[in-house]
Amino acid sequence: MHDWFVNTFAPYYPYIKFIHVLAISAWAWSTSVGYYWFLRNAYISWKKNPGDPEYKRRKDWALEQFDNGAIIEHVAFPVAIVTGLFMFVIGGWGLDRPWLKWKLLILVTIFLPMEIVDIWLSHLGGKKERHRDNPGKYESLVRFHWKFFTIVTPLVGLFIPAIIFLAVVKP
Ligand code: HEM
């Protein structure tokens, strides 16, 4: 089975790597402008003017749009993992390679739990627009999502460049 897999897909290694890098770029950066300049701005303005209906409408709209827009990140992530696993097997890579060991450690300890919560918050039970008829639930999800952002933003800022550095420089 292993030999069949390697012989079948080895000729496509460069194409699989191309898809891997494409998926990584979509995963890493697709939400950054939306988060930093739209969502964060709308949320902080609302926090400063909690009684103003226009600031609340803007905050709700920005968060609901962000939930929808995160689909790019959440499709790209599994594509990156599957293509990475393909290359791992085809290329005969092993965990004896420090760059790959640290890369997978970052992936499993930080990005995998983070994306599981993020996918739930944006597309499943935590999707805000699903709770418009329940203002209490809606606002508690908004607070939980904002807390999530405040925890993961520094991690993302540090570990996305770190994981790409490990993959490209292979120290
Ligand atoms: C979100 C997580 C991931 C990120 C950010 C990432 C990033 C990258 C980048 C930027 C490259 C291109 C390196 C180059 O051009 O030399 C790469 C290559 C590679 N990645 Fe990933 N990757 C991720 C997940 C994975 C996973 C889950 C695996 C395997 C289990 C994996 C295995 C590989 C392998 C084997 C290569 C090819 C190395 C080469 O041919 O030079 N990656 N990765």
py3Dmol code that shows the C-alpha trace and the ligand (Angstrom):
import py3Dmol

protein = """\
ATOM      1  CA  MET A   1       0.000   0.000   0.000  1.00  0.00           C
ATOM      2  CA  HIS A   2       2.760   2.472   0.967  1.00  0.00           C
ATOM      3  CA  ASP A   3       4.776   1.733  -2.195  1.00  0.00           C
ATOM      4  CA  TRP A   4       1.655   2.062  -4.362  1.00  0.00           C
ATOM      5  CA  PHE A   5       0.885   5.422  -2.731  1.00  0.00           C
ATOM      6  CA  VAL A   6       4.435   6.756  -3.184  1.00  0.00           C
ATOM      7  CA  ASN A   7       4.771   5.500  -6.780  1.00  0.00           C
ATOM      8  CA  THR A   8       1.363   6.909  -7.710  1.00  0.00           C
ATOM      9  CA  PHE A   9       1.725  10.386  -6.214  1.00  0.00           C
ATOM     10  CA  ALA A  10       5.506  11.048  -6.264  1.00  0.00           C
ATOM     11  CA  PRO A  11       5.393  12.571  -9.796  1.00  0.00           C
ATOM     12  CA  TYR A  12       2.883  15.130  -8.458  1.00  0.00           C
ATOM     13  CA  TYR A  13       5.012  16.196  -5.448  1.00  0.00           C
ATOM     14  CA  PRO A  14       5.723  19.713  -6.839  1.00  0.00           C
ATOM     15  CA  TYR A  15       2.010  20.234  -7.610  1.00  0.00           C
ATOM     16  CA  ILE A  16       0.973  19.003  -4.162  1.00  0.00           C
ATOM     17  CA  LYS A  17       3.536  21.368  -2.630  1.00  0.00           C
ATOM     18  CA  PHE A  18       2.118  24.208  -4.766  1.00  0.00           C
ATOM     19  CA  ILE A  19      -1.392  23.492  -3.389  1.00  0.00           C
ATOM     20  CA  HIS A  20       0.106  23.251   0.139  1.00  0.00           C
ATOM     21  CA  VAL A  21       1.742  26.665  -0.112  1.00  0.00           C
ATOM     22  CA  LEU A  22      -1.375  28.182  -1.748  1.00  0.00           C
ATOM     23  CA  ALA A  23      -3.562  26.796   1.054  1.00  0.00           C
ATOM     24  CA  ILE A  24      -1.115  28.064   3.680  1.00  0.00           C
ATOM     25  CA  SER A  25      -1.207  31.591   2.243  1.00  0.00           C
ATOM     26  CA  ALA A  26      -5.041  31.583   2.217  1.00  0.00           C
ATOM     27  CA  TRP A  27      -5.166  30.133   5.763  1.00  0.00           C
ATOM     28  CA  ALA A  28      -2.561  32.515   7.168  1.00  0.00           C
ATOM     29  CA  TRP A  29      -3.689  35.886   5.810  1.00  0.00           C
ATOM     30  CA  SER A  30      -7.316  35.722   4.511  1.00  0.00           C
ATOM     31  CA  THR A  31      -8.903  37.112   7.702  1.00  0.00           C
ATOM     32  CA  SER A  32      -6.244  39.603   8.786  1.00  0.00           C
ATOM     33  CA  VAL A  33      -7.587  42.803   7.124  1.00  0.00           C
ATOM     34  CA  GLY A  34     -11.196  41.937   7.975  1.00  0.00           C
ATOM     35  CA  TYR A  35     -10.278  41.336  11.611  1.00  0.00           C
ATOM     36  CA  TYR A  36      -7.874  44.180  12.224  1.00  0.00           C
ATOM     37  CA  TRP A  37      -9.476  47.055  10.304  1.00  0.00           C
ATOM     38  CA  PHE A  38     -13.177  46.152  10.318  1.00  0.00           C
ATOM     39  CA  LEU A  39     -14.126  43.827  13.181  1.00  0.00           C
ATOM     40  CA  ARG A  40     -11.690  45.152  15.801  1.00  0.00           C
ATOM     41  CA  ASN A  41     -12.526  48.771  14.908  1.00  0.00           C
ATOM     42  CA  ALA A  42     -16.293  48.182  15.039  1.00  0.00           C
ATOM     43  CA  TYR A  43     -16.050  46.259  18.343  1.00  0.00           C
ATOM     44  CA  ILE A  44     -13.888  48.850  20.107  1.00  0.00           C
ATOM     45  CA  SER A  45     -16.091  51.734  18.863  1.00  0.00           C
ATOM     46  CA  TRP A  46     -19.159  49.900  20.217  1.00  0.00           C
ATOM     47  CA  LYS A  47     -17.432  49.271  23.563  1.00  0.00           C
ATOM     48  CA  LYS A  48     -16.852  53.044  23.814  1.00  0.00           C
ATOM     49  CA  ASN A  49     -20.501  53.785  22.864  1.00  0.00           C
ATOM     50  CA  PRO A  50     -22.483  50.778  24.190  1.00  0.00           C
ATOM     51  CA  GLY A  51     -25.818  52.644  24.165  1.00  0.00           C
ATOM     52  CA  ASP A  52     -25.594  53.839  20.571  1.00  0.00           C
ATOM     53  CA  PRO A  53     -27.730  51.619  18.246  1.00  0.00           C
ATOM     54  CA  GLU A  54     -25.659  52.494  15.153  1.00  0.00           C
ATOM     55  CA  TYR A  55     -22.398  51.272  16.797  1.00  0.00           C
ATOM     56  CA  LYS A  56     -24.185  48.084  17.892  1.00  0.00           C
ATOM     57  CA  ARG A  57     -25.562  47.490  14.384  1.00  0.00           C
ATOM     58  CA  ARG A  58     -22.053  47.982  12.895  1.00  0.00           C
ATOM     59  CA  LYS A  59     -20.439  45.628  15.473  1.00  0.00           C
ATOM     60  CA  ASP A  60     -23.044  42.910  14.856  1.00  0.00           C
ATOM     61  CA  TRP A  61     -22.746  43.266  11.073  1.00  0.00           C
ATOM     62  CA  ALA A  62     -18.937  43.153  11.143  1.00  0.00           C
ATOM     63  CA  LEU A  63     -18.887  40.032  13.357  1.00  0.00           C
ATOM     64  CA  GLU A  64     -21.515  38.217  11.286  1.00  0.00           C
ATOM     65  CA  GLN A  65     -19.639  39.027   8.049  1.00  0.00           C
ATOM     66  CA  PHE A  66     -16.397  37.873   9.660  1.00  0.00           C
ATOM     67  CA  ASP A  67     -18.070  34.554  10.567  1.00  0.00           C
ATOM     68  CA  ASN A  68     -18.965  34.119   6.882  1.00  0.00           C
ATOM     69  CA  GLY A  69     -15.575  35.274   5.542  1.00  0.00           C
ATOM     70  CA  ALA A  70     -13.652  32.853   7.772  1.00  0.00           C
ATOM     71  CA  ILE A  71     -14.763  30.057   5.444  1.00  0.00           C
ATOM     72  CA  ILE A  72     -11.669  30.696   3.266  1.00  0.00           C
ATOM     73  CA  GLU A  73      -9.378  30.063   6.256  1.00  0.00           C
ATOM     74  CA  HIS A  74     -11.384  27.033   7.358  1.00  0.00           C
ATOM     75  CA  VAL A  75     -11.338  25.344   3.925  1.00  0.00           C
ATOM     76  CA  ALA A  76      -7.637  26.138   3.412  1.00  0.00           C
ATOM     77  CA  PHE A  77      -6.578  24.644   6.782  1.00  0.00           C
ATOM     78  CA  PRO A  78      -7.643  21.028   6.120  1.00  0.00           C
ATOM     79  CA  VAL A  79      -6.297  21.324   2.543  1.00  0.00           C
ATOM     80  CA  ALA A  80      -2.913  22.359   4.020  1.00  0.00           C
ATOM     81  CA  ILE A  81      -2.947  19.422   6.437  1.00  0.00           C
ATOM     82  CA  VAL A  82      -3.924  16.804   3.825  1.00  0.00           C
ATOM     83  CA  THR A  83      -1.350  18.046   1.275  1.00  0.00           C
ATOM     84  CA  GLY A  84       1.259  18.209   4.056  1.00  0.00           C
ATOM     85  CA  LEU A  85       0.550  14.593   4.993  1.00  0.00           C
ATOM     86  CA  PHE A  86       0.801  13.583   1.322  1.00  0.00           C
ATOM     87  CA  MET A  87       4.243  15.233   1.071  1.00  0.00           C
ATOM     88  CA  PHE A  88       5.289  13.720   4.402  1.00  0.00           C
ATOM     89  CA  VAL A  89       4.643  10.201   3.054  1.00  0.00           C
ATOM     90  CA  ILE A  90       5.711  10.719  -0.584  1.00  0.00           C
ATOM     91  CA  GLY A  91       8.859  12.672   0.325  1.00  0.00           C
ATOM     92  CA  GLY A  92       9.903  10.163   2.979  1.00  0.00           C
ATOM     93  CA  TRP A  93      10.132  12.958   5.560  1.00  0.00           C
ATOM     94  CA  GLY A  94      10.441  11.947   9.205  1.00  0.00           C
ATOM     95  CA  LEU A  95      10.228  13.513  12.647  1.00  0.00           C
ATOM     96  CA  ASP A  96      14.009  13.238  12.837  1.00  0.00           C
ATOM     97  CA  ARG A  97      13.948  16.540  10.942  1.00  0.00           C
ATOM     98  CA  PRO A  98      13.868  19.259  13.637  1.00  0.00           C
ATOM     99  CA  TRP A  99      12.032  21.767  11.369  1.00  0.00           C
ATOM    100  CA  LEU A 100       9.196  19.283  10.745  1.00  0.00           C
ATOM    101  CA  LYS A 101       9.049  18.154  14.397  1.00  0.00           C
ATOM    102  CA  TRP A 102       8.712  21.723  15.673  1.00  0.00           C
ATOM    103  CA  LYS A 103       6.330  22.644  12.858  1.00  0.00           C
ATOM    104  CA  LEU A 104       3.979  19.763  13.695  1.00  0.00           C
ATOM    105  CA  LEU A 105       4.293  20.487  17.429  1.00  0.00           C
ATOM    106  CA  ILE A 106       3.117  24.077  16.825  1.00  0.00           C
ATOM    107  CA  LEU A 107       0.356  22.786  14.564  1.00  0.00           C
ATOM    108  CA  VAL A 108      -0.954  20.208  17.059  1.00  0.00           C
ATOM    109  CA  THR A 109      -0.597  22.272  20.274  1.00  0.00           C
ATOM    110  CA  ILE A 110      -1.694  25.701  18.978  1.00  0.00           C
ATOM    111  CA  PHE A 111      -3.346  25.755  15.537  1.00  0.00           C
ATOM    112  CA  LEU A 112      -5.433  22.569  15.713  1.00  0.00           C
ATOM    113  CA  PRO A 113      -7.248  23.446  19.021  1.00  0.00           C
ATOM    114  CA  MET A 114      -7.519  27.074  17.887  1.00  0.00           C
ATOM    115  CA  GLU A 115      -9.141  26.155  14.556  1.00  0.00           C
ATOM    116  CA  ILE A 116     -11.558  23.696  16.190  1.00  0.00           C
ATOM    117  CA  VAL A 117     -12.894  26.493  18.431  1.00  0.00           C
ATOM    118  CA  ASP A 118     -12.786  28.982  15.541  1.00  0.00           C
ATOM    119  CA  ILE A 119     -14.764  26.700  13.192  1.00  0.00           C
ATOM    120  CA  TRP A 120     -17.421  26.211  15.903  1.00  0.00           C
ATOM    121  CA  LEU A 121     -17.580  29.971  16.594  1.00  0.00           C
ATOM    122  CA  SER A 122     -17.843  30.995  12.923  1.00  0.00           C
ATOM    123  CA  HIS A 123     -19.837  28.228  11.228  1.00  0.00           C
ATOM    124  CA  LEU A 124     -21.500  25.936  13.805  1.00  0.00           C
ATOM    125  CA  GLY A 125     -23.151  26.496  17.218  1.00  0.00           C
ATOM    126  CA  GLY A 126     -21.317  29.783  17.792  1.00  0.00           C
ATOM    127  CA  LYS A 127     -22.354  31.394  14.466  1.00  0.00           C
ATOM    128  CA  LYS A 128     -23.866  34.725  15.553  1.00  0.00           C
ATOM    129  CA  GLU A 129     -26.536  35.165  12.871  1.00  0.00           C
ATOM    130  CA  ARG A 130     -28.144  31.900  14.061  1.00  0.00           C
ATOM    131  CA  HIS A 131     -28.940  33.523  17.409  1.00  0.00           C
ATOM    132  CA  ARG A 132     -30.438  36.846  16.295  1.00  0.00           C
ATOM    133  CA  ASP A 133     -33.770  35.940  17.922  1.00  0.00           C
ATOM    134  CA  ASN A 134     -32.045  35.333  21.279  1.00  0.00           C
ATOM    135  CA  PRO A 135     -30.243  38.601  22.227  1.00  0.00           C
ATOM    136  CA  GLY A 136     -28.844  37.171  25.489  1.00  0.00           C
ATOM    137  CA  LYS A 137     -27.231  34.191  23.726  1.00  0.00           C
ATOM    138  CA  TYR A 138     -26.117  36.452  20.876  1.00  0.00           C
ATOM    139  CA  GLU A 139     -24.275  38.873  23.177  1.00  0.00           C
ATOM    140  CA  SER A 140     -22.665  36.073  25.227  1.00  0.00           C
ATOM    141  CA  LEU A 141     -21.309  34.551  21.985  1.00  0.00           C
ATOM    142  CA  VAL A 142     -20.030  37.986  20.944  1.00  0.00           C
ATOM    143  CA  ARG A 143     -18.176  38.334  24.278  1.00  0.00           C
ATOM    144  CA  PHE A 144     -16.798  34.780  24.015  1.00  0.00           C
ATOM    145  CA  HIS A 145     -15.618  35.381  20.398  1.00  0.00           C
ATOM    146  CA  TRP A 146     -13.932  38.646  21.409  1.00  0.00           C
ATOM    147  CA  LYS A 147     -12.151  36.905  24.318  1.00  0.00           C
ATOM    148  CA  PHE A 148     -11.037  34.213  21.843  1.00  0.00           C
ATOM    149  CA  PHE A 149      -9.606  36.909  19.549  1.00  0.00           C
ATOM    150  CA  THR A 150      -7.701  38.550  22.396  1.00  0.00           C
ATOM    151  CA  ILE A 151      -6.098  35.185  23.287  1.00  0.00           C
ATOM    152  CA  VAL A 152      -5.272  33.944  19.763  1.00  0.00           C
ATOM    153  CA  THR A 153      -4.190  37.205  18.078  1.00  0.00           C
ATOM    154  CA  PRO A 154      -0.730  37.322  19.750  1.00  0.00           C
ATOM    155  CA  LEU A 155      -0.306  33.560  19.159  1.00  0.00           C
ATOM    156  CA  VAL A 156      -1.166  33.951  15.483  1.00  0.00           C
ATOM    157  CA  GLY A 157       1.162  36.960  15.163  1.00  0.00           C
ATOM    158  CA  LEU A 158       4.044  34.911  16.575  1.00  0.00           C
ATOM    159  CA  PHE A 159       3.476  31.329  15.414  1.00  0.00           C
ATOM    160  CA  ILE A 160       2.302  31.812  11.805  1.00  0.00           C
ATOM    161  CA  PRO A 161       5.606  33.474  10.812  1.00  0.00           C
ATOM    162  CA  ALA A 162       7.425  30.880  12.977  1.00  0.00           C
ATOM    163  CA  ILE A 163       5.790  27.849  11.310  1.00  0.00           C
ATOM    164  CA  ILE A 164       6.390  29.271   7.802  1.00  0.00           C
ATOM    165  CA  PHE A 165      10.014  30.073   8.744  1.00  0.00           C
ATOM    166  CA  LEU A 166      10.518  26.470   9.902  1.00  0.00           C
ATOM    167  CA  ALA A 167       9.025  25.104   6.652  1.00  0.00           C
ATOM    168  CA  VAL A 168      10.994  27.349   4.284  1.00  0.00           C
ATOM    169  CA  VAL A 169      14.374  27.720   6.053  1.00  0.00           C
ATOM    170  CA  LYS A 170      14.318  24.189   7.568  1.00  0.00           C
ATOM    171  CA  PRO A 171      16.831  25.065  10.317  1.00  0.00           C
TER     172      PRO A 171
END
"""
ligand_1 = """\
43
HEM
C -0.853 25.042 9.078
C 0.126 24.289 9.018
C 1.237 24.308 8.005
C 1.985 25.359 7.533
C 1.880 26.830 7.884
C 2.941 24.821 6.579
C 3.843 25.575 5.835
C 4.626 25.056 4.815
C 5.372 25.837 3.839
C 5.401 27.353 3.765
C 6.023 24.960 3.028
C 6.923 25.285 1.814
C 8.340 25.157 2.195
C 9.256 25.331 1.011
O 8.879 25.881 -0.016
O 10.400 24.896 1.123
C 5.707 23.652 3.513
C 6.223 22.509 2.978
C 6.014 21.293 3.538
N 5.145 20.978 4.560
Fe 3.940 22.225 5.506
N 2.771 23.467 6.507
C 1.753 23.121 7.369
C 1.259 21.870 7.645
C 1.958 20.738 7.302
C 1.630 19.409 7.755
C 0.445 19.043 8.632
C 2.597 18.583 7.258
C 2.795 17.113 7.419
C 2.317 16.323 8.243
C 3.487 19.397 6.454
C 4.576 18.914 5.769
C 5.275 19.642 4.826
C 6.279 19.072 3.938
C 6.746 17.633 3.935
C 6.716 20.107 3.114
C 7.678 20.016 1.905
C 9.021 20.374 2.233
C 9.830 20.475 0.946
O 9.561 19.787 -0.036
O 10.757 21.284 0.943
N 3.077 20.700 6.497
N 4.854 23.726 4.592
"""
view = py3Dmol.view(width=600, height=400)
view.addModel(protein, "pdb")
view.setStyle({"model": 0}, {"cartoon": {"style": "trace"}})
view.addModel(ligand_1, "xyz")
view.setStyle({"model": 1}, {"stick": {}})
view.zoomTo()
view.show()
